[in-house]
Amino acid sequence: MRMTLHTDYALRMLIYLATKQGAPCTVSDVAETYGLSRNHLLKVARRLGQLGAVTTLRGRAGGIALARTPEEIGLGTIIRGMEESLALVECMGTGESACVLTPACRLKGVVKEALDAYLAVFDRYSLADLVANQQTLAGLLGFGAEAPMAITPE
């Protein structure tokens, strides 16, 4: 299973915003930090806004910020909302399947079970879980002191 870059960038943007602890930033800040396309991240931010995870702030101190607390932003919800399609095989899509095996094939059921298990793991976690090592992340993102020399796994 593989998530799209759109979803990957969305998760990175959320980690960035959560690490900023509510301080607004610009999409350009996020793009520069990660070395990603600002135009692509604008689309990501817009979609995260539609999902209710990000809010836009106008004015002099404007930018983007989390719309909810990290504890309220479920990873499974974000992944489902960001992915255009979770149809891993043709017969799982909304259109008609061209596969001649469709009437008797059991693959669709197996793939659906695997997808459900994949998403169930993400459903157990929130954005807060991803930023539990906030101090280390802040250093790596350039928000605080120098990035630590060694990173210990959590």
C-alpha positions as a Markdown table, in Angstrom:
| # | Residue | x | y | z |
|---|---|---|---|---|
| 1 | Met | 0.0 | 0.0 | 0.0 |
| 2 | Arg | 1.3 | 3.4 | -0.8 |
| 3 | Met | -0.1 | 6.8 | 0.0 |
| 4 | Thr | 0.1 | 9.6 | -2.6 |
| 5 | Leu | 2.6 | 12.5 | -2.2 |
| 6 | His | -0.5 | 14.7 | -1.6 |
| 7 | Thr | -1.2 | 12.8 | 1.6 |
| 8 | Asp | 2.4 | 12.6 | 2.6 |
| 9 | Tyr | 2.8 | 16.4 | 2.2 |
| 10 | Ala | -0.5 | 16.8 | 4.2 |
| 11 | Leu | 0.9 | 14.8 | 7.1 |
| 12 | Arg | 4.2 | 16.8 | 7.0 |
| 13 | Met | 2.3 | 20.1 | 6.9 |
| 14 | Leu | 0.2 | 19.0 | 10.0 |
| 15 | Ile | 3.4 | 18.0 | 11.8 |
| 16 | Tyr | 4.9 | 21.4 | 11.0 |
| 17 | Leu | 1.9 | 23.2 | 12.3 |
| 18 | Ala | 1.5 | 21.2 | 15.4 |
| 19 | Thr | 5.2 | 21.7 | 16.2 |
| 20 | Lys | 4.6 | 25.5 | 15.9 |
| 21 | Gln | 2.2 | 25.1 | 18.8 |
| 22 | Gly | -0.6 | 27.3 | 17.3 |
| 23 | Ala | 1.6 | 30.0 | 15.9 |
| 24 | Pro | 0.5 | 30.8 | 12.4 |
| 25 | Cys | 2.9 | 30.3 | 9.5 |
| 26 | Thr | 2.7 | 30.6 | 5.7 |
| 27 | Val | 2.6 | 27.9 | 3.2 |
| 28 | Ser | 5.9 | 29.3 | 1.9 |
| 29 | Asp | 7.4 | 28.7 | 5.3 |
| 30 | Val | 6.4 | 25.0 | 5.1 |
| 31 | Ala | 7.5 | 24.7 | 1.5 |
| 32 | Glu | 10.9 | 26.2 | 2.2 |
| 33 | Thr | 11.5 | 24.1 | 5.3 |
| 34 | Tyr | 10.7 | 20.8 | 3.5 |
| 35 | Gly | 12.1 | 21.9 | 0.1 |
| 36 | Leu | 8.7 | 21.3 | -1.6 |
| 37 | Ser | 6.7 | 23.1 | -4.2 |
| 38 | Arg | 4.7 | 26.1 | -2.7 |
| 39 | Asn | 2.0 | 25.7 | -5.4 |
| 40 | His | 1.5 | 22.0 | -4.5 |
| 41 | Leu | 1.4 | 22.8 | -0.8 |
| 42 | Leu | -1.3 | 25.5 | -1.4 |
| 43 | Lys | -3.5 | 22.7 | -2.8 |
| 44 | Val | -2.7 | 20.5 | 0.2 |
| 45 | Ala | -3.5 | 23.4 | 2.6 |
| 46 | Arg | -6.8 | 24.0 | 0.8 |
| 47 | Arg | -7.8 | 20.4 | 1.1 |
| 48 | Leu | -6.8 | 20.2 | 4.8 |
| 49 | Gly | -9.0 | 23.3 | 5.3 |
| 50 | Gln | -11.9 | 21.5 | 3.7 |
| 51 | Leu | -11.3 | 18.6 | 6.1 |
| 52 | Gly | -11.4 | 21.0 | 9.0 |
| 53 | Ala | -7.8 | 20.4 | 10.1 |
| 54 | Val | -6.3 | 23.7 | 9.0 |
| 55 | Thr | -7.6 | 27.2 | 9.2 |
| 56 | Thr | -6.5 | 30.3 | 7.2 |
| 57 | Leu | -5.8 | 33.5 | 9.0 |
| 58 | Arg | -6.0 | 36.8 | 7.1 |
| 59 | Gly | -4.2 | 40.1 | 7.8 |
| 60 | Arg | -0.8 | 41.1 | 8.9 |
| 61 | Ala | -0.2 | 38.1 | 11.2 |
| 62 | Gly | -2.0 | 35.8 | 8.7 |
| 63 | Gly | -1.1 | 32.4 | 7.4 |
| 64 | Ile | -2.3 | 28.9 | 8.2 |
| 65 | Ala | -2.7 | 27.1 | 11.6 |
| 66 | Leu | -4.3 | 24.0 | 13.0 |
| 67 | Ala | -8.1 | 24.4 | 13.3 |
| 68 | Arg | -8.2 | 21.8 | 16.1 |
| 69 | Thr | -5.9 | 20.5 | 18.7 |
| 70 | Pro | -3.5 | 17.7 | 17.6 |
| 71 | Glu | -5.4 | 15.3 | 19.8 |
| 72 | Glu | -8.6 | 15.9 | 17.7 |
| 73 | Ile | -7.0 | 15.3 | 14.3 |
| 74 | Gly | -7.2 | 11.6 | 13.6 |
| 75 | Leu | -4.7 | 10.2 | 11.1 |
| 76 | Gly | -7.2 | 7.8 | 9.5 |
| 77 | Thr | -9.6 | 10.7 | 8.8 |
| 78 | Ile | -6.8 | 12.8 | 7.2 |
| 79 | Ile | -5.7 | 9.9 | 5.0 |
| 80 | Arg | -9.2 | 9.0 | 3.9 |
| 81 | Gly | -9.9 | 12.7 | 3.1 |
| 82 | Met | -6.6 | 13.3 | 1.3 |
| 83 | Glu | -6.5 | 10.2 | -0.9 |
| 84 | Glu | -8.4 | 10.6 | -4.2 |
| 85 | Ser | -9.2 | 6.9 | -4.3 |
| 86 | Leu | -8.5 | 4.0 | -2.0 |
| 87 | Ala | -9.4 | 1.5 | -4.7 |
| 88 | Leu | -6.3 | -0.7 | -4.7 |
| 89 | Val | -7.5 | -2.9 | -7.5 |
| 90 | Glu | -9.7 | -2.0 | -10.5 |
| 91 | Cys | -12.8 | -3.9 | -9.2 |
| 92 | Met | -12.8 | -1.8 | -6.0 |
| 93 | Gly | -13.4 | 1.4 | -8.0 |
| 94 | Thr | -16.7 | 3.0 | -8.6 |
| 95 | Gly | -16.8 | 2.3 | -12.4 |
| 96 | Glu | -17.5 | -0.9 | -14.2 |
| 97 | Ser | -14.7 | -3.5 | -14.0 |
| 98 | Ala | -13.2 | -4.7 | -17.2 |
| 99 | Cys | -11.8 | -7.8 | -15.5 |
| 100 | Val | -13.4 | -11.0 | -16.7 |
| 101 | Leu | -12.8 | -12.6 | -13.2 |
| 102 | Thr | -15.0 | -10.0 | -11.4 |
| 103 | Pro | -18.1 | -12.2 | -11.1 |
| 104 | Ala | -16.2 | -15.0 | -9.3 |
| 105 | Cys | -13.0 | -13.4 | -8.0 |
| 106 | Arg | -12.3 | -13.3 | -4.3 |
| 107 | Leu | -9.3 | -11.0 | -4.6 |
| 108 | Lys | -11.5 | -7.9 | -4.0 |
| 109 | Gly | -12.5 | -9.2 | -0.6 |
| 110 | Val | -8.9 | -9.9 | 0.4 |
| 111 | Val | -7.7 | -6.5 | -0.7 |
| 112 | Lys | -10.6 | -4.8 | 1.1 |
| 113 | Glu | -9.7 | -6.7 | 4.3 |
| 114 | Ala | -6.0 | -5.6 | 3.9 |
| 115 | Leu | -7.1 | -2.0 | 3.3 |
| 116 | Asp | -9.3 | -2.0 | 6.3 |
| 117 | Ala | -6.4 | -3.3 | 8.5 |
| 118 | Tyr | -4.1 | -0.6 | 7.0 |
| 119 | Leu | -6.6 | 2.2 | 7.8 |
| 120 | Ala | -7.4 | 0.7 | 11.3 |
| 121 | Val | -3.8 | 1.3 | 12.3 |
| 122 | Phe | -4.0 | 5.0 | 11.3 |
| 123 | Asp | -7.3 | 5.3 | 13.1 |
| 124 | Arg | -5.6 | 4.4 | 16.4 |
| 125 | Tyr | -3.4 | 7.5 | 16.2 |
| 126 | Ser | -3.8 | 11.3 | 16.2 |
| 127 | Leu | -1.5 | 14.1 | 15.1 |
| 128 | Ala | -0.6 | 14.4 | 18.8 |
| 129 | Asp | 1.1 | 11.0 | 18.6 |
| 130 | Leu | 3.2 | 12.2 | 15.7 |
| 131 | Val | 4.5 | 15.2 | 17.6 |
| 132 | Ala | 5.1 | 13.6 | 21.0 |
| 133 | Asn | 8.8 | 14.3 | 20.4 |
| 134 | Gln | 8.0 | 18.0 | 19.8 |
| 135 | Gln | 11.3 | 19.4 | 21.0 |
| 136 | Thr | 13.3 | 17.2 | 18.7 |
| 137 | Leu | 11.0 | 18.0 | 15.8 |
| 138 | Ala | 11.3 | 21.7 | 16.5 |
| 139 | Gly | 15.1 | 21.5 | 16.3 |
| 140 | Leu | 14.9 | 19.6 | 13.0 |
| 141 | Leu | 12.5 | 22.1 | 11.6 |
| 142 | Gly | 14.6 | 25.0 | 12.7 |
| 143 | Phe | 12.2 | 26.4 | 15.3 |
| 144 | Gly | 14.4 | 26.3 | 18.3 |
| 145 | Ala | 17.8 | 25.3 | 19.3 |
| 146 | Glu | 20.2 | 23.5 | 16.9 |
| 147 | Ala | 18.9 | 20.1 | 15.8 |
| 148 | Pro | 20.2 | 17.3 | 18.1 |
| 149 | Met | 23.2 | 15.4 | 16.9 |
| 150 | Ala | 21.6 | 12.0 | 17.6 |
| 151 | Ile | 17.9 | 11.1 | 17.5 |
| 152 | Thr | 16.7 | 8.3 | 19.7 |
| 153 | Pro | 13.7 | 6.3 | 18.5 |
| 154 | Glu | 10.6 | 6.6 | 20.5 |
